[in-house]
Amino acid sequence: MNSAAKEPLNGCCDPYSMEDILNQLGELVLGSVPTMVLFILLVIAYGLLVRRPLDRILAERRKRTTGAVEQARGAIAAAEAETTIYEDKLRKAKAEIFHARDQKLKQWNAEREAAIEQVRQATQQRILAAKQEIEQSAAAARLQIDGMSAELSSRILSAVLPAGITQPEEVAQ
C-alpha cells in the first residue's frame, strides 16, 4: 500500500483509505451472496412447503368455523321460530281447552238446573198428590168420625139414659 494513503488526510485520524474500505465492503458483499441466495431459497421453500398449505388449511378451517357458526345461528333461529310456533299452538290449545271446559261446565250447570227443576216439579206434584191424599183421608176420616160420632153418641145415650126413655135423635127423626 501506498504510504501516502496511510497518512491522514488533512489531519484526519482515519488510517484506512476509502479504497480499502470499498474493497473490504465488496469482499463482504461477495462473501454474503451465498448466504443471501440460501436465505432467498429458504424463504421460497417456506412459502411453497409451509405457508401455502398452512394458509389453505387455515382458510378451510375459517370457512368451516364460519360455516358452522352460521349453521348454528340458522339452527338457533329455526329452533326459536319453532318454539314460537309451538308456544302459539300451546296457547291456542289451552284456550280451546279452557273454552271447552267452560262450555262443559255451562252444560253441566244447565243439566243440573234442569234436573233440579224436574225434581222440584216432581216434588211439588208429590206434595200436591200428598195434600190431596191427606185431604181425602181427612175427608174420609171426618165422614168416618161423623158416622162413628152419631153411633157413639147413641150408645152413650142408651148407656146413660134409662131403658124406657126414647133417644132425642130418634125423636127428631
Accessible surface in RSA format (square Angstrom, percent):
REM  Atomic radii and reference values for relative SASA: ProtOr
REM  Chains: A
REM  Algorithm: Lee & Richards
REM  Probe-radius: 1.40
REM  Slices: 20
REM RES _ NUM      All-atoms   Total-Side   Main-Chain    Non-polar    All polar
REM                ABS   REL    ABS   REL    ABS   REL    ABS   REL    ABS   REL
RES MET A   1   160.56  83.1  74.70  49.4  85.86 204.4  85.87  73.0  74.69  99.0
RES ASN A   2    95.56  65.9  83.55  80.7  12.02  28.9  29.18  70.2  66.38  64.2
RES SER A   3    84.69  71.6  76.03 101.5   8.67  20.0  49.30 105.0  35.39  49.6
RES ALA A   4    59.16  54.4  52.78  81.5   6.38  14.5  53.48  75.3   5.68  15.0
RES ALA A   5    40.31  37.1  22.62  34.9  17.69  40.2  32.84  46.2   7.47  19.8
RES LYS A   6   108.76  53.1  98.50  60.4  10.26  24.4  56.16  50.6  52.60  56.0
RES GLU A   7   106.24  61.0 102.71  77.7   3.53   8.4  31.37  60.7  74.87  61.1
RES PRO A   8    77.80  56.7  61.98  56.5  15.82  57.5  62.69  51.8  15.11  93.9
RES LEU A   9   136.88  76.2 130.80  93.6   6.08  15.3 132.08  92.8   4.80  12.9
RES ASN A  10   162.13 111.8 117.65 113.7  44.48 107.1  41.90 100.8 120.22 116.2
RES GLY A  11    70.71  87.2   0.00   N/A  70.71  87.2  38.36 105.3  32.35  72.5
RES CYS A  12    66.10  50.0  57.31  63.9   8.79  20.7  24.52  62.1  41.58  44.8
RES CYS A  13   123.85  93.7  95.78 106.8  28.07  66.0  43.42 110.0  80.43  86.7
RES ASP A  14    66.73  46.7  53.94  53.7  12.79  30.2  25.22  59.4  41.51  41.4
RES PRO A  15    81.29  59.2  72.98  66.5   8.31  30.2  77.01  63.6   4.28  26.6
RES TYR A  16   124.99  58.4 119.59  68.0   5.40  14.1  72.01  54.1  52.98  65.3
RES SER A  17    30.18  25.5  22.44  29.9   7.74  17.8  24.92  53.1   5.25   7.4
RES MET A  18   138.46  71.7 130.79  86.6   7.66  18.2 121.46 103.3  17.00  22.5
RES GLU A  19   122.20  70.2 117.61  89.0   4.59  10.9  38.03  73.6  84.17  68.7
RES ASP A  20    23.48  16.4  21.88  21.8   1.60   3.8   5.77  13.6  17.71  17.7
RES ILE A  21    75.52  43.0  74.71  55.7   0.82   2.0  74.83  53.9   0.69   1.9
RES LEU A  22   107.10  59.6  99.50  71.2   7.60  19.1  99.50  69.9   7.60  20.5
RES ASN A  23    83.83  57.8  77.44  74.8   6.38  15.4  20.13  48.4  63.70  61.6
RES GLN A  24   100.65  56.3  99.25  72.5   1.40   3.3  31.87  67.8  68.78  52.2
RES LEU A  25    95.06  52.9  93.29  66.7   1.78   4.5  94.62  66.5   0.44   1.2
RES GLY A  26    38.18  47.1   0.00   N/A  38.18  47.1  33.96  93.2   4.22   9.5
RES GLU A  27   121.51  69.8 111.38  84.3  10.13  24.1  42.55  82.3  78.96  64.5
RES LEU A  28   126.86  70.7 119.90  85.8   6.96  17.5 122.47  86.0   4.39  11.8
RES VAL A  29    81.71  53.8  81.10  73.4   0.61   1.5  81.71  71.0   0.00   0.0
RES LEU A  30   131.94  73.5 125.62  89.9   6.31  15.9 125.99  88.5   5.94  16.0
RES GLY A  31    51.61  63.6   0.00   N/A  51.61  63.6  36.21  99.4  15.40  34.5
RES SER A  32    42.46  35.9  37.73  50.4   4.73  10.9  34.94  74.4   7.53  10.5
RES VAL A  33    60.93  40.1  60.93  55.2   0.01   0.0  60.93  52.9   0.00   0.0
RES PRO A  34    79.10  57.7  73.15  66.7   5.95  21.6  78.91  65.1   0.19   1.2
RES THR A  35    90.19  64.1  88.14  89.4   2.06   4.9  61.82  83.0  28.37  42.9
RES MET A  36    93.00  48.2  91.16  60.3   1.84   4.4  53.11  45.2  39.89  52.8
RES VAL A  37    74.41  49.0  73.48  66.5   0.93   2.2  74.41  64.7   0.00   0.0
RES LEU A  38   120.47  67.1 117.07  83.8   3.40   8.5 117.61  82.6   2.86   7.7
RES PHE A  39   128.13  64.1 124.56  77.2   3.56   9.3 127.80  77.5   0.32   0.9
RES ILE A  40    98.37  56.0  97.57  72.7   0.80   1.9  98.37  70.8   0.00   0.0
RES LEU A  41   100.59  56.0  97.72  69.9   2.87   7.2  98.06  68.9   2.53   6.8
RES LEU A  42   119.30  66.4 115.70  82.8   3.61   9.1 118.86  83.5   0.44   1.2
RES VAL A  43    76.73  50.5  73.90  66.9   2.83   6.8  74.75  64.9   1.99   5.4
RES ILE A  44    91.01  51.8  84.93  63.3   6.08  14.6  90.49  65.2   0.52   1.4
RES ALA A  45    37.96  34.9  33.54  51.8   4.42  10.0  37.69  53.1   0.27   0.7
RES TYR A  46   106.63  49.8 101.78  57.9   4.85  12.6  81.34  61.1  25.29  31.2
RES GLY A  47    21.84  26.9   0.00   N/A  21.84  26.9  21.82  59.9   0.02   0.0
RES LEU A  48    94.29  52.5  81.48  58.3  12.80  32.2  81.48  57.2  12.80  34.4
RES LEU A  49   135.60  75.5 117.38  84.0  18.22  45.8 118.98  83.6  16.62  44.7
RES VAL A  50    72.21  47.5  67.86  61.4   4.35  10.5  71.06  61.7   1.15   3.1
RES ARG A  51   118.36  49.7 118.36  60.3   0.00   0.0  21.99  30.1  96.37  58.4
RES ARG A  52   149.39  62.7 146.04  74.4   3.35   8.0  44.66  61.0 104.74  63.5
RES PRO A  53    41.14  30.0  40.43  36.9   0.71   2.6  41.14  34.0   0.00   0.0
RES LEU A  54    77.13  43.0  75.15  53.8   1.97   5.0  76.62  53.8   0.51   1.4
RES ASP A  55    61.70  43.2  56.77  56.5   4.93  11.7  26.91  63.3  34.79  34.7
RES ARG A  56   158.96  66.7 152.46  77.7   6.50  15.5  75.76 103.5  83.20  50.4
RES ILE A  57   108.06  61.5 106.88  79.6   1.17   2.8 107.48  77.4   0.58   1.6
RES LEU A  58    64.01  35.6  62.36  44.6   1.64   4.1  62.36  43.8   1.64   4.4
RES ALA A  59    50.72  46.6  45.63  70.4   5.09  11.6  46.77  65.9   3.95  10.5
RES GLU A  60    78.13  44.9  73.59  55.7   4.54  10.8  25.61  49.5  52.52  42.9
RES ARG A  61   155.69  65.4 151.43  77.2   4.26  10.1  44.62  61.0 111.07  67.3
RES ARG A  62   151.34  63.5 146.41  74.6   4.93  11.7  66.63  91.1  84.71  51.3
RES LYS A  63   148.66  72.5 139.63  85.7   9.03  21.5  90.85  81.8  57.81  61.6
RES ARG A  64   161.50  67.8 151.78  77.4   9.72  23.2  55.80  76.3 105.70  64.1
RES THR A  65    75.42  53.6  70.02  71.0   5.40  12.9  59.69  80.2  15.73  23.8
RES THR A  66    64.28  45.7  61.22  62.1   3.06   7.3  48.08  64.6  16.21  24.5
RES GLY A  67    32.85  40.5   0.00   N/A  32.85  40.5  29.01  79.6   3.84   8.6
RES ALA A  68    56.26  51.7  48.54  74.9   7.73  17.6  51.30  72.2   4.96  13.1
RES VAL A  69    61.41  40.4  59.49  53.9   1.92   4.6  61.41  53.4   0.00   0.0
RES GLU A  70   104.39  59.9  95.92  72.6   8.47  20.2  31.52  61.0  72.86  59.5
RES GLN A  71   137.29  76.8 125.79  91.9  11.50  27.4  46.91  99.9  90.38  68.5
RES ALA A  72    48.71  44.8  41.79  64.5   6.92  15.7  48.26  68.0   0.45   1.2
RES ARG A  73   159.52  67.0 154.40  78.7   5.12  12.2  56.16  76.8 103.36  62.6
RES GLY A  74    39.76  49.0   0.00   N/A  39.76  49.0  34.36  94.3   5.40  12.1
RES ALA A  75    60.75  55.9  47.67  73.6  13.08  29.7  55.64  78.4   5.11  13.5
RES ILE A  76   101.71  57.9 100.02  74.5   1.69   4.1 101.71  73.2   0.00   0.0
RES ALA A  77    57.71  53.1  50.86  78.5   6.85  15.6  52.84  74.4   4.87  12.9
RES ALA A  78    50.20  46.2  42.33  65.3   7.88  17.9  49.31  69.4   0.90   2.4
RES ALA A  79    54.46  50.1  47.44  73.2   7.01  16.0  53.33  75.1   1.13   3.0
RES GLU A  80   106.98  61.4 104.50  79.1   2.47   5.9  40.79  78.9  66.18  54.0
RES ALA A  81    52.14  47.9  43.50  67.1   8.64  19.6  51.22  72.1   0.92   2.4
RES GLU A  82   117.96  67.7 114.36  86.5   3.60   8.6  37.74  73.0  80.22  65.5
RES THR A  83    68.16  48.5  63.88  64.8   4.27  10.2  44.82  60.2  23.33  35.3
RES THR A  84    73.59  52.3  73.44  74.5   0.15   0.4  49.73  66.8  23.86  36.1
RES ILE A  85    93.42  53.2  92.67  69.0   0.75   1.8  93.42  67.3   0.00   0.0
RES TYR A  86   135.88  63.4 134.45  76.5   1.44   3.7  99.62  74.9  36.27  44.7
RES GLU A  87    79.66  45.7  77.41  58.6   2.25   5.4  19.87  38.4  59.79  48.8
RES ASP A  88    53.14  37.2  52.33  52.1   0.81   1.9  14.49  34.1  38.65  38.5
RES LYS A  89   134.49  65.6 129.61  79.5   4.88  11.6  78.14  70.3  56.35  60.0
RES LEU A  90    73.42  40.9  69.77  49.9   3.65   9.2  73.07  51.3   0.35   0.9
RES ARG A  91   144.34  60.6 140.33  71.5   4.00   9.5  71.59  97.8  72.75  44.1
RES LYS A  92   139.75  68.2 135.77  83.3   3.98   9.5  83.90  75.5  55.85  59.5
RES ALA A  93    39.94  36.7  37.93  58.5   2.01   4.6  39.89  56.2   0.05   0.1
RES LYS A  94   108.17  52.8 107.61  66.0   0.56   1.3  56.97  51.3  51.20  54.5
RES ALA A  95    59.94  55.1  49.85  76.9  10.08  22.9  55.98  78.8   3.96  10.5
RES GLU A  96   120.99  69.5 115.19  87.1   5.80  13.8  44.48  86.0  76.51  62.5
RES ILE A  97   111.15  63.3 107.85  80.3   3.30   8.0 110.43  79.5   0.73   2.0
RES PHE A  98   108.67  54.4 108.58  67.3   0.09   0.2 108.58  65.8   0.09   0.3
RES HIS A  99   112.22  61.3 109.04  75.8   3.18   8.1  70.34  72.5  41.88  48.7
RES ALA A 100    58.47  53.8  50.82  78.4   7.64  17.4  55.41  78.0   3.06   8.1
RES ARG A 101   129.95  54.6 123.93  63.2   6.02  14.3  53.71  73.4  76.24  46.2
RES ASP A 102    64.43  45.1  62.99  62.7   1.43   3.4  12.62  29.7  51.81  51.7
RES GLN A 103    82.36  46.1  79.39  58.0   2.96   7.1  29.81  63.4  52.55  39.9
RES LYS A 104    94.15  45.9  92.28  56.6   1.87   4.5  51.85  46.7  42.30  45.1
RES LEU A 105    72.34  40.3  72.32  51.7   0.01   0.0  72.32  50.8   0.01   0.0
RES LYS A 106   133.56  65.2 127.57  78.3   5.99  14.3  82.80  74.5  50.75  54.1
RES GLN A 107    86.96  48.6  79.77  58.3   7.19  17.1  31.74  67.6  55.22  41.9
RES TRP A 108   135.43  54.3 131.68  63.7   3.75   8.8 116.45  62.1  18.98  30.8
RES ASN A 109    67.70  46.7  67.54  65.3   0.16   0.4  14.88  35.8  52.83  51.1
RES ALA A 110    61.65  56.7  49.81  76.9  11.83  26.9  56.97  80.2   4.68  12.4
RES GLU A 111    92.97  53.4  85.41  64.6   7.56  18.0  45.86  88.7  47.11  38.5
RES ARG A 112   128.66  54.0 122.51  62.5   6.14  14.6  58.53  80.0  70.12  42.5
RES GLU A 113    92.92  53.3  89.91  68.0   3.00   7.2  41.26  79.8  51.65  42.2
RES ALA A 114    52.69  48.4  43.96  67.8   8.72  19.8  51.65  72.7   1.03   2.7
RES ALA A 115    48.98  45.0  45.67  70.5   3.31   7.5  48.03  67.6   0.95   2.5
RES ILE A 116    68.50  39.0  66.25  49.4   2.25   5.4  68.26  49.2   0.24   0.7
RES GLU A 117    71.20  40.9  71.10  53.8   0.10   0.2  34.73  67.2  36.47  29.8
RES GLN A 118   123.25  68.9 118.74  86.8   4.52  10.8  36.31  77.3  86.94  65.9
RES VAL A 119    96.49  63.5  94.57  85.6   1.92   4.6  96.49  83.8   0.00   0.0
RES ARG A 120   120.50  50.6 115.72  59.0   4.78  11.4  41.17  56.3  79.33  48.1
RES GLN A 121    91.53  51.2  90.46  66.1   1.06   2.5  20.91  44.5  70.61  53.6
RES ALA A 122    37.88  34.8  34.68  53.5   3.20   7.3  36.43  51.3   1.45   3.8
RES THR A 123    55.72  39.6  55.69  56.5   0.03   0.1  45.86  61.6   9.85  14.9
RES GLN A 124    96.97  54.2  96.04  70.2   0.94   2.2  28.28  60.2  68.69  52.1
RES GLN A 125   122.91  68.7 118.11  86.3   4.80  11.4  37.25  79.3  85.66  65.0
RES ARG A 126   173.34  72.8 168.04  85.7   5.29  12.6  59.45  81.2 113.89  69.0
RES ILE A 127    81.23  46.2  79.48  59.2   1.75   4.2  81.10  58.4   0.13   0.3
RES LEU A 128   102.35  57.0 102.23  73.1   0.12   0.3 102.23  71.8   0.12   0.3
RES ALA A 129    56.01  51.5  49.93  77.1   6.07  13.8  52.35  73.7   3.66   9.7
RES ALA A 130    46.66  42.9  42.02  64.9   4.64  10.6  46.25  65.1   0.41   1.1
RES LYS A 131   114.67  55.9 112.77  69.2   1.90   4.5  63.01  56.7  51.66  55.0
RES GLN A 132   108.54  60.7 107.61  78.6   0.93   2.2  26.44  56.3  82.10  62.3
RES GLU A 133   116.81  67.1 114.50  86.6   2.31   5.5  31.76  61.4  85.05  69.4
RES ILE A 134   114.52  65.2 112.81  84.0   1.71   4.1 114.09  82.2   0.43   1.2
RES GLU A 135   114.03  65.5 109.78  83.1   4.24  10.1  42.62  82.4  71.40  58.3
RES GLN A 136   125.30  70.1 118.19  86.4   7.11  16.9  43.20  92.0  82.10  62.3
RES SER A 137    63.84  53.9  54.88  73.2   8.96  20.6  36.07  76.8  27.77  38.9
RES ALA A 138    30.76  28.3  23.36  36.1   7.40  16.8  30.09  42.4   0.68   1.8
RES ALA A 139    43.99  40.4  42.19  65.1   1.80   4.1  43.58  61.4   0.41   1.1
RES ALA A 140    57.21  52.6  50.28  77.6   6.92  15.7  53.39  75.2   3.82  10.1
RES ALA A 141    41.79  38.4  39.09  60.3   2.70   6.1  41.33  58.2   0.46   1.2
RES ARG A 142   150.28  63.1 149.24  76.1   1.03   2.5  60.24  82.3  90.04  54.6
RES LEU A 143   130.01  72.4 122.16  87.4   7.85  19.7 122.32  85.9   7.68  20.7
RES GLN A 144   110.32  61.7 100.22  73.2  10.10  24.1  34.38  73.2  75.94  57.6
RES ILE A 145   107.92  61.4 106.53  79.4   1.38   3.3 107.64  77.5   0.28   0.7
RES ASP A 146    89.14  62.4  83.22  82.8   5.92  14.0  24.79  58.3  64.35  64.2
RES GLY A 147    44.44  54.8   0.00   N/A  44.44  54.8  37.41 102.7   7.03  15.7
RES MET A 148   111.84  57.9 109.87  72.7   1.97   4.7  91.81  78.1  20.02  26.5
RES SER A 149    53.13  44.9  46.72  62.4   6.41  14.8  37.34  79.5  15.79  22.1
RES ALA A 150    50.80  46.7  44.64  68.9   6.16  14.0  49.81  70.1   0.99   2.6
RES GLU A 151    90.45  51.9  84.36  63.8   6.10  14.5  37.04  71.6  53.41  43.6
RES LEU A 152   100.95  56.2  99.62  71.3   1.33   3.3 100.71  70.7   0.24   0.7
RES SER A 153    40.56  34.3  37.68  50.3   2.88   6.6  37.60  80.1   2.96   4.2
RES SER A 154    30.63  25.9  29.55  39.4   1.07   2.5  17.02  36.2  13.61  19.1
RES ARG A 155   145.75  61.2 141.58  72.2   4.17   9.9  48.35  66.1  97.41  59.0
RES ILE A 156    91.61  52.1  88.84  66.2   2.78   6.7  91.61  66.0   0.00   0.0
RES LEU A 157    51.14  28.5  51.14  36.6   0.00   0.0  51.14  35.9   0.00   0.0
RES SER A 158    63.01  53.2  42.17  56.3  20.84  48.0  32.79  69.8  30.22  42.3
RES ALA A 159    88.20  81.1  48.31  74.6  39.89  90.7  59.24  83.4  28.96  76.7
RES VAL A 160   109.71  72.2  81.55  73.8  28.15  67.8  87.22  75.8  22.49  61.0
RES LEU A 161    52.13  29.0  46.31  33.1   5.82  14.6  46.57  32.7   5.56  15.0
RES PRO A 162    85.82  62.5  69.71  63.5  16.10  58.5  82.47  68.1   3.34  20.8
RES ALA A 163   112.63 103.6  69.24 106.9  43.38  98.7  81.26 114.4  31.36  83.1
RES GLY A 164    73.46  90.6   0.00   N/A  73.46  90.6  42.37 116.3  31.09  69.6
RES ILE A 165    97.13  55.3  82.13  61.2  15.00  36.2  86.42  62.2  10.71  29.1
RES THR A 166    88.99  63.3  77.56  78.6  11.43  27.2  63.16  84.8  25.83  39.0
RES GLN A 167    29.98  16.8  29.98  21.9   0.00   0.0   5.99  12.8  23.99  18.2
RES PRO A 168    78.25  57.0  69.66  63.5   8.60  31.2  74.62  61.6   3.64  22.6
RES GLU A 169    69.10  39.7  66.34  50.2   2.76   6.6  35.97  69.6  33.13  27.0
RES GLU A 170   108.05  62.0  92.08  69.7  15.98  38.0  35.19  68.1  72.87  59.5
RES VAL A 171   104.94  69.0  78.18  70.8  26.75  64.5  85.14  74.0  19.80  53.7
RES ALA A 172    89.92  82.7  48.96  75.6  40.96  93.2  60.08  84.6  29.84  79.0
RES GLN A 173   176.37  98.6 115.43  84.4  60.94 145.1  51.37 109.3 125.01  94.8
END  Absolute sums over single chains surface
CHAIN  1 A    15606.6      14041.5       1565.1      10139.3       5467.3
END  Absolute sums over all chains
TOTAL         15606.6      14041.5       1565.1      10139.3       5467.3
